[in-house]
Amino acid sequence: MPEILPEQNMNSVLAIIMGGGQGSRLFPLTHNRSKPAVPLAGKYRIVDIPISNCINSGLQQMYVLTQFNSESLNRHITSGYKFDHFGDNFVHVLAAQQTPGDDNWYQGTADAVRQNLSYFLERPYRHYLILSGDQLYRMDFRKMLSQHESTGADLTIATTPVPREPARAFGLMHTDSKSRITRFVEKPGKDDDALDQLVMPAELLKSVNIPVEEERFQASMGIYLFNRKVLEDALRNDFQDFGKHIIPSIIKDKNVFSYIFKGYWEDIGTIASFYEANLECTKIVPQFNFFDPHNPIYTRARLLPASKINNAVIEEALLSDGCIITSATIRRSIIGVRSVIETGCEITDTIIMGSDYYNKVEMLDGATVTERAIKIGENTRIHRAIIDKNASIGRNVTIHPGDRVTEDNEWCHIRDGIVVVPKGKIIPDGTVV
C-alpha cells in the first residue's frame, strides 16, 4: 500500500467537487435542490461524503461546483463548514455564472472546471483533485497522492474492481502490471470483445488481494488527481467531459495511472441506487460505517433534542435527532430529523427524510396565519417509499408501490418500483397512494 503522507503535504492540493447537472435521474428529489444537497442516511447530505473524505485526509481547501437549485446546498455548507477564521481553509460553492469569457451553462464536467479555472489557479496549488458529488465511499486521499508522486504520474484516476456485468455501465481502464493506463473505454455495454481486452492483469488482482481466478475490470470512480500544468493543458480545447473526452485524449501522451480502491463504493445517482444505499445503512453490519470514530462524516450541527420513543417496535432502523415516535412499528427504515410518527403507523423499507421544522407557518386567504403540523398521522402504512422533507401524511393513509414500476400522479412519483413523495407534499386522511 502507498505510504500515507503527513497532513501538511495536502496543502498543495485543491479539491473540486462536481455538483452534477440537473439531476434528472434523482427526480423528484432534485426538483427543488441540487444533487449534492439531497438528504442522506437521516441527518446528512450527499455532499458531506466527499467533504468529509477531504477533511479526514487533511485536505481542507475545497470548491463545490453547481448550477441547479444551489441555494439549500449553499446554506448547508455555509452553516456547516467553518474553519479557523485566521487560516486559509475553506469550502466554497461556485454556482454557474456568466463571465466575460463564457456566458453559457456548464456543458459537462470538464467545461465546469474550465469556466472556473481562473479561480483555481489563483493560488500555487501543485495538484487538483476532482471528485464526484454523488457517491458513497470512504477514501484516504493521502494514499492516492503518495502513489501519484511515487509513480511520477501526470494524472491518476481512482478505479474500483468490478465483475463483468456491472462493468458494462462504467468507464473502464486497462493497465499494465505497473498500473499505468494504456486504454480507456466508456461504457462498453454488450460489447464482450471490448470487455475481454480490459480484464485486470493477475499482478494487479494479487496487489489488492483478489484471487487471480476471479475476473475483474477497473471501473472509473470519477475521481481524478491532476498535476497543475497537465490540467491547464487538458482544458485548452472545447472538450466537455473528463470521462468522454479528456481522459481518452490524454492517455496517449501523458503518464496516466490507476489508483485501485478496494472498499465499499456506491454511485447514488439514481432513485434505485440512492434507495438501496440508504437502506444498506440499516443492516446490523452495514458495508458503509457511519460509526467510524477515526473517520467521521461531518455535517451541519443542529440544536435538536434527543429522539423521544413512546412504546414503539423498531428493528434495523436509523433514528435521527429530534424525532417523536409513538406506538409505531418501524422496520428496515431511516427516520430523518424532526420526524413525528403517530400511533399505529407501520413503516417498512422506507426512507423518511424528516423536516426542517415541526410546524410550518402558512398564510390562509391572504390574511390568516396558521401553523400546520408536519407528521405522519395515526394508522398510516408506508412500504418501499421515500418521503421527502416537510411532507405531511394524514391518518389512515396507505403508501405502497404494489406492482407499479413507473408512475406519476398527484401524490407521488414512482421510480424503479419505489414511491417518492415530493418535498412539502400534503396527503389527506384516508388516501391510498
N, C-alpha and C positions, 0 to 999 in steps of 0.2 A: 504494500500500500504506500502511496506517496506520503512523505513526511509532512506533518502539519506545521505550517509556518507560524511564527509569532504574530499576534494580532496587529502589531504596528505595520507589518508588510501589506496589510489590506488597505492602507491609506492611499496606495497607488491605484486603487480600483474604484470605478464608479459603476453602480448598479442602475440599470434601466429596466423597469418592469413594464411590460406591454399590457395595457389595459384591455386590449381586444377591440373589435369593431362594435357593430350594433348588437351583437349577442343574440342573434335571431334563434339560434339553437337552444338557448335558455329561456326563450319567451314562454310564459309571461313574466318570469322573474326579473327580466331585464327591461320590462316595459317602462318603468319609471326610475331605473337606476342602471349604472354601468355594471358590467360583468364582475369586476373585482369587488364591488360593494355588495354583492349578493350574500346574505347571511349564511353561515356555515357552522354546523355542529352546535347549534343552540345559542352561542354567545359571541361567535367570531364573525369575521367577514373573510371572503376568499383571499383578499389582498393581504391579510395578516400572515398567510403562509409564506410567500416569498420574502416579505419584510422581516419576519421572524428568523427565517433561514439566514438572511443577511446579517442581522444583529448578532445571532449566535455564532456567526463566522467572523465576527469582528469587523464587519463591513457596515458602516453607518452613514454613508452618503448615497442617497437614492432618489431617483425620479420615477414617477408613475405616469405613463402616457395614456391619456384617454381622449375621446372626442364625443361620446354619447352620454347624456344624463350623469354628468360628473359631480353634481352638487353634493349628493349624500356621501360620495366617496371622499370628496374634499373635506367635508365636515368631520368624517370619521378619522381621517389621517391627521387633520389639524388638531383635534382634541385628544388623539390617542398617542401620537408620537412626538414627544417634546424632549429634545436633548439639552445638554448644557448650553445655557444662553451665551456663554463666552467661548464656546467651541465651534468647530466648523461642520459638525454633523447635522444632517437634515433628511427629511423625507418630504419631497415636494410633488404636487400634482401638476403636470403640464397638459392642459387641455388643448385640443386643436385650435389654432387661431390663424387669422390672416396676417401675413408678414409681407414686407416689401419684396421678398424673394419668391413667395409662394402664397397664393390665396385659395388653394384647394384643400379639401378634406384629406385626411390620411388615406392613401390608396393601398396600403399594406404595411407590414411590419418594418421593412427597410425604408419605405417612404416616411413613416412616422419618425424614425431615428434621423433620417436626412433633414427633415424640416426643423428639427430641434438641435441639430449638430452644433450650431454656434454656441448654445448654452453648455453643451457637454465638453467643448474644447476650451472653455474659459479658464479652467484650472489644469495644472500639469499632470493629469492622470496618464498612467502608462498603459492601463488596461480598462476595457469596458465589458462588463458582464451583463448580457441581455437575457432577461428572464420572462417566462410566460406568466400571466396573471391568473390562470385558471387551472392550476394543478395542485394536487395534494401530495406532498412528499417532505422528507427532511434530509437536507444535504449540507455537508460542511464544505463550503466553497474554498476554504483554505487548501484542502487536498487537491481540488481541481486546479487552483493557481500553482501549487507546487509542481504538479505534473506538467502543466503548461510551460513553466520556466525551465524545468529539467530537460524537456524534450526539444527546447528551442522552437516551440510552435508559434506560428503566426496567428492561428485560430484553433481553439479547442472546442469541440462540440460534445456536450453530455449526451450519452446514449444509455439505453437500458435494454438488456437481453430479453427478447420476447419470442414465443413459439411462432410457428408458421402462420396459423390462421389470423391471430391478432396483427401480425406483421404486415398483412396486406393493406392495412389502413394507415400505416405510418410512412414517413420518410425514412429510408433505410440506408445505412452506411456499410461499405465494405472496406476492410482494413487489412494491412499486412500484419504479421505477427508482432510488430512493434507498436500497433495501434495507430499507425499513420493511415489516414483515409485515402483510398485510391478511387473510390466510386461512390456516387450518391444517386439513389433512385427514389423519386417522390411517389409514394402510394402505389405500389405495383399492382394492387388489386388481384385479379385472377391470373396474372402472368406468371405461371410456375417456372418458366425458363429463366426469367429475370431473378426470381427468388432463389433458384438453385445456385446462381452465381454470387449470392450475397450471404451465404452461410458463414457464421463466425468460425475462424480458424481454431483448431484444437488448443493451441497455445493460449489463446485468449480465454477460452472456456475454463481451462485449468486455473488461470490467474484470478478468476472470480468464483472459483470453487463450484463450477457447474460440470457434471460428468460429461466427458467428451462424446459419449453416445447420444446425448440429448441435443437435438437440433435447435439452434437459436440464431436470431438475427439482431443486429444492432439498430434499434429504433431511436430516432432523434427525439429528445425531450424538449426541443425548442429552447435550449439553454446554450448560449454562445459566449465564449470568452475571447475577445479580440484584442490584439495589440493596437495601440493608438493609430499608428500610420496605416496599418492594414485596414482598419475600419474606415479611415478617411478615403483611402484609395478605392475601397469597395463600393463607396457611395457616390463616386464621381460618374454617375450614369443616371438613367431613369428607371432602373430596376425597382420593382415594387415590394417584393417579399424576400426575406432571407432564405426560407426553405425552397421556394420555387426557382429563384433567380440567382441570388448572391452566392449561396453555398455551391451549387454546381459549377459556377464560373470560376470560383476562387480555388477550387481543389486542384485545378490544372497547374497553377503557377506558384502556389504557396504551400508551406508546411502546415497541413491541417491534420489534427489528431483527434482521436476519440477518447473521451474520459468515460469509462464504463462504470455506471452506477448500478449497484446491486442492492436494492432495497425497495420498500413499498413506494409505488408511484402510480398516481391515477389522474388521468385527464378528466376534469369535471366540467367539460364544455357543453354537455347536452343534459336534458332533463333526466334521462335514464342513468347516465353516469353520475350526475350530481346526487340523485336519489340513492343509488347503491352505495356511493362513497360515504354519504352521511349515515345510512343505516349500518354500514360496516362498523362504525364507531360505537354502536350499542352492544356489540358482541362482548362476551366475557373477556376474551383476549383479542382485541382488535389489532388489525395489521398496522394501523397508524396510532401511535401512542400520544394522546394529548397530556398524559400524566408524567412525561419525562421531565424530571427535576433539573436536568443538566441542559436541556434544550427546550425551554418553554415556548409556547406560542403566545405572543403578545397581542393585546387588543386594547380598545378604548375602555378605560375604567368606568364603571357605573356605580353610583352610590345607592345600591339596592339592598334590601333586607334579604336574609336567608329565605329559601323557599319554605312555605308552610304546607304540610301534608296532613289532611284530616281524614284518616281512615280510608286509605287507598290501597289498591293492589298494583304494584309496579314491578315489572320484570324486564330486564335488559333494556334500560332506558337511560337517557341523559336528561337531567333536570337542571335548567339554568337558574340564574338568580331571580329572586322576586316573584316566584310563582305561588299561586294558591290553588291547591288541588283538594277537592272534597269528594270522598266516596266514589272515586272513579277507578276504572281499570285501564292500565296503560301497559302495553307490551311492544317491545322492539320499536320504540319510538323516541324521537327527540323533542323535548319540550323547551321552547325558547324563552327568553327573558320576559318577565311580567305576564306570563300566561295564566289565565284564570279559567279553571276547568271545574264545572259544577257537578252535582250529584248524579250518579247513574250513567255518566259518559263511558263509552268504550272506545279506546283509541289504539289501533294496532297498525304496525308497519307504516307509520306516518311521521312526517316532519311538521311540527308546529313551530313556526318561526317566531312567535311571540308578538310583542307590541312595543311601541315607542312610549306608550303612556297607558295608565289604567283606564282612564276615561277620556274620551275625545270630545272636545268642546265643539258644538255645532250651532249654526245660526238657522232658525226656522222662520219662514215667512219674511225674511229680511229684517226681522226685529227681535224675535225671541231667542235668547241664548239658552241652550240646554246642554247637558252632558250625556253622552251615550257610553255605557259600559262596554268595554271590549272583552269578550269572553266567549267560551263555548258553553252553551246552555244545557240544561238538565236533559239527561237521557238521549243525548246525541251520540251517534255511532259513526266513526270515521275509520276507514280502512284504505291502505295503499294510496296515500294522498300527501300533498304538500300544501299546507295552509300558510300563505304568505302573511307578512306582518299586518297588524291592525285590522285583521278580518274579524267580524262579529258573526258568530254562528248561533242561531236561535235554538230553542228547545226542540227535542224530538226530530232533529234533522238526521238524515242518512246520507253519507258521502261514501260512495263505493264505485269503482270503475266497472265492476261486473266484467263482461267480455268485450268492452269497448277499448279500442286501442288509440284512436284519434277522434276527437270531437270538440266542437266549440259551442257553448250555449251561454245563456245569460248569467249563469252562476260560476262557470269554471271553464278550463281548457284541459282536455285530456291528451296527454302525450305519452307514447310508449306504454300505454296501459296504466298511467299514473294520473290521478286527478290533481290539478293545480288550481287552487282557489286564489285569485289575484289579490294583491295588496289592497287593504281597505274595503274589501267586498262585504256587504251585509246580506246574510242569508236568513230569510224569515223562518219563524217556527214551522215545523212540520214539513219542510221542503225535502224532497228526495232528489239528490243531485246525480 
